[in-house]
Amino acid sequence: MEAKKRTKIIDVLGSTSVGTQVLVKGWVRTFRNNQFIALNDGSTINNIQGVVDFTTTDEKILKRITTGACISITGEVVESKGKGQSVEIKVDQLEILGDADADKYPLQPKRHSLEFLREIAHLRVRTNTFSAIYRMRHAMIFAVHKFFTEKGFFNIHTPIITGSDAEGAGEMFKVTNLDLENLPKTVEGHIDFKEDFFGKETNLTVSGQLEVETACMALSEVYTFGPTFRAENSNTSRHLAEFWMIEPEMAFYDINDNMDLAEEFLKYLTNYALDNCKDDLEFLNNRAVEEDKQKPQQERAEMTLLERLKFVVENDFVRLTYTEAIDILKNSKPNKKKKFQYLINEWGADLQSEHERYLVEKHFKKPVILCDYPKDIKAFYMRLNEDGKTVAAMDVLFPGIGEIIGGAQREERYDVLKGKIEKMGIPEEDLWWYMDLRKFGSAPHSGFGLGFERLMLFVTGMGNIRDVIPFPRTPDNAEF
């Protein structure tokens, strides 16, 4: 009986019985000996092999079966005689759905550099590496929402266009509909933003945290998961101008509750990847191992990708204060022998990735949560500790990544927050609504932020953040 409905390749490989007639559609990865088609439809990293009878197939059709072409095949599922697959399809009918010019198609079956693939980001998802990353990205998005839903949190959409600068960093993209060729000016000669669309200066958001706190003060446990933007002119492997942030905010949580949730969350996500992305993880793990072999011995990773993931789920996270961490780092061999790029000389230093990774990978050999940072290196909204020098901030540190989560207990005391805002020179009129939350039924509350692409770097083992988001936005690059 002829199959009329398409079957996904993942289902053919996983559950279709030998002798069944199936219809599959996908893109040609390879076509060998005018007979063997490796076909992939994106449902799995594994291809299905279609076997064509070239003695009875139209030669014009055979010539059109090129790498990148989109085809439809109908045939019987049979036991495979080749290596690497248990079943294949004996092709009865074949239709070309979309040709791919063999001379111009840029993704020929060979190894391509990641730099080259970024130049053709519209096609790179057709490679094994990027199809695995896209599938895992979906799995992690689902896992985030599943975790918070199971815990009774509510998802809140916070604004993308905002008049506030949550971090006080100042590196924001301006939003305007003013005529840039004819800008309205005030008497003093400044741009008159009262003439702009919103009647004030606005930007793309750097964080949804301040806005999601409003929902926290009514719904108790909430989270936002949305796009954020930083106009930081940085071309490093860790920076994007557009990325996604997960920011839970919880009423009645102190800093210890916050750390508990962060650890539970990260273990849940890592376990979800291990349980639900096995084929893709195995491929990415083997890819990273092979890539590592090309590096000098001293630059090779101490753990494979799968070992790093298991390292997170199998260990309790070590918790210590910033002050304790500084003592460890000051007395460490890399610091004493001046091997650190940034030497630790005194309390108050802002920790760098090399320090964070040393604590995780060398000293404790476990994930680490640092807390109680100096107030001068943290944001205005973090709760001042009783010592007057530190704030109830916490960072979660991971192998290969360094900081993966940053969070804090928020300053719920109106007078203390007002004093901090004044001291830091933040205009109170921009945050009147945020201050209102401290006036009307204020409550202790905490939250944290997880950069989604930072998480994707960890679970995929990729080395550059531009390779874990479909269309990276970086300085001088807004292609596609």
Rosetta blueprint (number, residue, H / E / L):
1 M L
2 E L
3 A L
4 K L
5 K L
6 R E
7 T L
8 K L
9 I H
10 I H
11 D H
12 V H
13 L H
14 G H
15 S H
16 T L
17 S L
18 V L
19 G L
20 T L
21 Q E
22 V E
23 L E
24 V E
25 K E
26 G E
27 W E
28 V E
29 R E
30 T E
31 F E
32 R E
33 N L
34 N L
35 Q L
36 F E
37 I E
38 A E
39 L E
40 N E
41 D L
42 G L
43 S L
44 T L
45 I L
46 N L
47 N L
48 I E
49 Q E
50 G E
51 V E
52 V L
53 D L
54 F L
55 T L
56 T L
57 T L
58 D L
59 E H
60 K H
61 I H
62 L H
63 K H
64 R H
65 I L
66 T L
67 T L
68 G L
69 A L
70 C E
71 I E
72 S E
73 I E
74 T E
75 G E
76 E E
77 V E
78 V E
79 E E
80 S L
81 K L
82 G L
83 K L
84 G L
85 Q L
86 S L
87 V E
88 E E
89 I E
90 K E
91 V E
92 D E
93 Q E
94 L E
95 E E
96 I E
97 L E
98 G E
99 D L
100 A L
101 D L
102 A L
103 D L
104 K L
105 Y L
106 P L
107 L L
108 Q L
109 P L
110 K L
111 R L
112 H L
113 S L
114 L H
115 E H
116 F H
117 L H
118 R H
119 E H
120 I L
121 A L
122 H L
123 L L
124 R H
125 V H
126 R H
127 T L
128 N H
129 T H
130 F H
131 S H
132 A H
133 I H
134 Y H
135 R H
136 M H
137 R H
138 H H
139 A H
140 M H
141 I H
142 F H
143 A H
144 V H
145 H H
146 K H
147 F H
148 F H
149 T H
150 E H
151 K L
152 G L
153 F L
154 F E
155 N E
156 I L
157 H L
158 T L
159 P L
160 I L
161 I E
162 T E
163 G L
164 S L
165 D L
166 A L
167 E L
168 G L
169 A L
170 G L
171 E L
172 M L
173 F L
174 K E
175 V E
176 T L
177 N L
178 L L
179 D L
180 L L
181 E L
182 N L
183 L L
184 P L
185 K E
186 T L
187 V L
188 E L
189 G L
190 H L
191 I E
192 D L
193 F H
194 K H
195 E H
196 D L
197 F L
198 F L
199 G L
200 K L
201 E L
202 T E
203 N E
204 L E
205 T L
206 V L
207 S L
208 G L
209 Q H
210 L H
211 E H
212 V H
213 E H
214 T H
215 A H
216 C H
217 M H
218 A H
219 L H
220 S L
221 E E
222 V E
223 Y E
224 T E
225 F E
226 G E
227 P E
228 T E
229 F E
230 R L
231 A L
232 E L
233 N L
234 S L
235 N L
236 T L
237 S L
238 R L
239 H L
240 L L
241 A L
242 E E
243 F E
244 W E
245 M E
246 I E
247 E E
248 P E
249 E E
250 M E
251 A E
252 F L
253 Y L
254 D L
255 I H
256 N H
257 D H
258 N H
259 M H
260 D H
261 L H
262 A H
263 E H
264 E H
265 F H
266 L H
267 K H
268 Y H
269 L H
270 T H
271 N H
272 Y H
273 A H
274 L H
275 D H
276 N H
277 C L
278 K H
279 D H
280 D H
281 L H
282 E H
283 F H
284 L H
285 N H
286 N H
287 R H
288 A H
289 V H
290 E H
291 E H
292 D H
293 K H
294 Q L
295 K L
296 P L
297 Q H
298 Q H
299 E H
300 R L
301 A L
302 E L
303 M L
304 T L
305 L H
306 L H
307 E H
308 R H
309 L H
310 K H
311 F H
312 V H
313 V H
314 E H
315 N L
316 D L
317 F L
318 V E
319 R E
320 L E
321 T E
322 Y H
323 T H
324 E H
325 A H
326 I H
327 D H
328 I H
329 L H
330 K H
331 N L
332 S L
333 K H
334 P H
335 N H
336 K H
337 K L
338 K L
339 K L
340 F L
341 Q L
342 Y L
343 L L
344 I L
345 N L
346 E L
347 W L
348 G L
349 A L
350 D L
351 L L
352 Q L
353 S H
354 E H
355 H H
356 E H
357 R H
358 Y H
359 L H
360 V H
361 E H
362 K H
363 H H
364 F H
365 K L
366 K L
367 P L
368 V E
369 I E
370 L E
371 C E
372 D E
373 Y E
374 P E
375 K H
376 D H
377 I H
378 K L
379 A L
380 F L
381 Y L
382 M E
383 R L
384 L E
385 N L
386 E L
387 D L
388 G L
389 K L
390 T E
391 V E
392 A E
393 A E
394 M E
395 D E
396 V E
397 L E
398 F E
399 P L
400 G L
401 I L
402 G E
403 E E
404 I E
405 I E
406 G E
407 G E
408 A E
409 Q E
410 R E
411 E L
412 E L
413 R L
414 Y H
415 D H
416 V H
417 L H
418 K H
419 G H
420 K H
421 I H
422 E H
423 K H
424 M H
425 G L
426 I L
427 P L
428 E H
429 E H
430 D H
431 L H
432 W H
433 W H
434 Y H
435 M H
436 D H
437 L H
438 R H
439 K H
440 F L
441 G L
442 S L
443 A L
444 P L
445 H E
446 S E
447 G E
448 F E
449 G E
450 L E
451 G E
452 F H
453 E H
454 R H
455 L H
456 M H
457 L H
458 F H
459 V H
460 T H
461 G L
462 M L
463 G L
464 N L
465 I H
466 R H
467 D H
468 V L
469 I L
470 P L
471 F L
472 P L
473 R L
474 T E
475 P L
476 D L
477 N E
478 A L
479 E L
480 F L
